[in-house]
Structures are given as C-alpha cells and as structure tokens.
Amino acid sequence: MIETHPPHPTLPLDIPQLRRIAQKLRRHMLTMAAGKGQGYIGQGLGVADIMAALYFHEMKYDPHNPAWEDRDRFILSTGHYSIALWAALVEIGVLPEDELTQYGADGSRLEMSTLDATPGVEMTGGSLGHGLGQGVGMALGLRLAKKISRVFVELSDGELQEGSTWEAAMAAAHFKLDHLVAIIDCNGIQADGPMVLNMEPIAEKWRAFGWRTNEIDGNDITQIVGALHAARSATGQPNAIVARTVPGKGVPCIERCEKAHFLNLTHIDWNVAQRELEAQHE
Ligand SMILES: Cc1ncc(C[n+]2csc(CCOP(=O)(O)OP(=O)(O)O)c2C)c(N)n1
C-alpha cells in the first residue's frame, strides 16, 4: 500500500469537507470567469470534485513548498482547464485569492491555459495530447531517482482521439508504471459541441491497453475517492479512472449550454450563474 499522507496538517479532508471544498472551487472559478467575462468554465466546473479530491485528500503535497521534491505530481494535460487548477491552488494557499481577478489578463500568472512559470504548475499546457506522455516520462524519472512520488494526469475525452495519448498508454503499461494515475475527464464535449468521434467503450480501451481501470461518476466525491484509493494498491499496472462528468456541474444555466466549450457574455449572465451556484446546498 502506498503511503500518501500529505505533510499539510489539515489534510486529508473527509468526504463532507471535500464537498464543501468543491463548492469553494466552483465559487473561485465563477469569480475568475465573471471577472474576465469569459472562460473555459464549463470544463472547470465539471472537474471541481476531482480537483478537490486530488489536492485535499489524495496527493502528497505541501502547499507551503509546491516545488517540494517528494511531492506527488499533477499534470493538467488539458491546459485550457487552467481555471480549475487556479481555483485549487488558490484554495490550498499556493496562490493568493486576490489574484483570481487576473484570470486571462495580460501578464497574469493565471493564464487561460497553464504556464509552468506559475507556482504549482508542473508543465505548460495548451497543445493537447501531450500530458500523458509527459506523465509517463515523469513517472519513469521518479522511479529512476528511487522516489515514492506518484504522478496524476488529468486528460480529456477529446485527447483520446490523439495517437500520442495511446502511445503513452502503451509505454506506461510496458514499463508497469503503477505509480501513474490517469484521470480521463469524459464530459462528452469537444470544441464545437458533442464529441466528433465516438470513443466508446472508453474503459474497455484502457483495459485492453493494460491499465487497471475504474469507471466512475466524476461528480460523485465518494466514487472519486474510492477510485483513487483503489489506485494506491495497484501493482505492476498503471491506473486509469474514467470519470464521467457534467460540463457546468453545479450551475444549471451553464449545464444547459449546448456548446459549453468556451463561454462568454453572449451565453451567460454571470450574476445569474453566481446566484445559482450559491443556491446549491448540501
Ligand atoms: C494539439 C491541439 N489541437 C487543437 C487544439 C485546439 N483546442 C483547444 S481545446 C479543444 C477541444 C478539445 O476537446 P476536449 O479536449 O475534449 O476538451 P473540452 O471539450 O472538454 O474542453 C481544441 C480542439 C489544441 N489546443 N491542441
């Protein structure tokens, strides 16, 4: 069993606490999108529960030292989901909350796509299809360095249409990278609406590539935590978590958007969105 306790004294949080954190992450994301008037908010809201579980429960991570060499690594392969990472890094204390208003601003550290110059970011994102390969490289490097750190890679269903993802998947299984966890955000959308290619059955594909695979509701914190715990005990196989998420989760007017890939003032009244989020109580 992998030792995962983070060094932060208040972590890991339990399930009810994680639900509250996910709500706070959604609030941060709406603050960013409303401030800029636009953003990749649908995806961010969709993965809020996953981000809460990773940063506040599962990852070995020291927010006082985000470059700590023994940390678990998180790679956001979908760089345009940066809004979700900024929310997590603000909530855990790596970035200051007053920077949220800088999302997407010129010269900001909170770019619309991740930049590795920002504290807490492992790699620059934007060019899709590279995160899993980078994760495989990191996992191999950590093994060579005899580190016990794990590597978590978030990628999207759209990235399953890129050959580089499957090349990385083959390599991970070949090298038996059991300290690698891929979380595939299956939100069913791509840039222009629904998925262009049918990628189903997604879980079976990962199993066929030699990955220990769990398919879950990616907006159910109990299921997310369960799948992350299961991944701790993998031996000799990398782990895939196929997470079915709802774009805009928690904000009905965004959930209803047919094209939730990039939203601006023509699609969303941000005041309504914020009120709807606050109306969600456990
Ligand atoms: C290699 C590459 N090709 C195209 C793009 C342009 N692009 C940005 S986001 C996006 C949609 C990708 O869909 P998905 O990864 O499933 O993300 P989601 O719809 O959830 O935002 C595309 C095509 C890119 N960033 N990188």
The ligand as an SDF file (V2000), in Angstrom:
LIG
                    3D

 26 27  0  0  0  0  0  0  0  0999 V2000
   -2.9990   19.7000  -30.4200 C   0  0  0  0  0  0  0  0  0  0  0  0
   -4.1670   20.6520  -30.2900 C   0  0  0  0  0  0  0  0  0  0  0  0
   -5.1090   20.6600  -31.2490 N   0  0  0  0  0  0  0  0  0  0  0  0
   -6.1480   21.5200  -31.1600 C   0  0  0  0  0  0  0  0  0  0  0  0
   -6.2540   22.3820  -30.1110 C   0  0  0  0  0  0  0  0  0  0  0  0
   -7.3980   23.3880  -30.0420 C   0  0  0  0  0  0  0  0  0  0  0  0
   -8.3420   23.0020  -28.9800 N   0  0  0  0  0  0  0  0  0  0  0  0
   -8.3420   23.6160  -27.7930 C   0  0  0  0  0  0  0  0  0  0  0  0
   -9.4880   22.9880  -26.7290 S   0  0  0  0  0  0  0  0  0  0  0  0
  -10.0470   21.9160  -27.9120 C   0  0  0  0  0  0  0  0  0  0  0  0
  -11.2060   20.9700  -27.6050 C   0  0  0  0  0  0  0  0  0  0  0  0
  -10.7390   19.6970  -27.0930 C   0  0  0  0  0  0  0  0  0  0  0  0
  -11.7820   18.9190  -26.5770 O   0  0  0  0  0  0  0  0  0  0  0  0
  -11.5380   18.2210  -25.2040 P   0  0  0  0  0  0  0  0  0  0  0  0
  -10.0650   18.0040  -25.0840 O   0  0  0  0  0  0  0  0  0  0  0  0
  -12.4280   17.0590  -25.0850 O   0  0  0  0  0  0  0  0  0  0  0  0
  -11.8380   19.3310  -24.1440 O   0  0  0  0  0  0  0  0  0  0  0  0
  -13.2090   20.0120  -23.6940 P   0  0  0  0  0  0  0  0  0  0  0  0
  -14.2080   19.9340  -24.7790 O   0  0  0  0  0  0  0  0  0  0  0  0
  -13.6680   19.2770  -22.5070 O   0  0  0  0  0  0  0  0  0  0  0  0
  -12.7780   21.4030  -23.4100 O   0  0  0  0  0  0  0  0  0  0  0  0
   -9.3210   22.0370  -29.0800 C   0  0  0  0  0  0  0  0  0  0  0  0
   -9.5370   21.2310  -30.2900 C   0  0  0  0  0  0  0  0  0  0  0  0
   -5.2480   22.3390  -29.1280 C   0  0  0  0  0  0  0  0  0  0  0  0
   -5.2850   23.1270  -28.0380 N   0  0  0  0  0  0  0  0  0  0  0  0
   -4.2180   21.4510  -29.2240 N   0  0  0  0  0  0  0  0  0  0  0  0
  1  2  1  0
  2  3  1  0
  2 26  2  0
  3  4  2  0
  4  5  1  0
  5  6  1  0
  5 24  2  0
  6  7  1  0
  7  8  2  0
  7 22  1  0
  8  9  1  0
  9 10  1  0
 10 11  1  0
 10 22  2  0
 11 12  1  0
 12 13  1  0
 13 14  1  0
 14 15  2  0
 14 16  1  0
 14 17  1  0
 17 18  1  0
 18 19  2  0
 18 20  1  0
 18 21  1  0
 22 23  1  0
 24 25  1  0
 24 26  1  0
M  CHG  1   7   1
M  END
$$$$
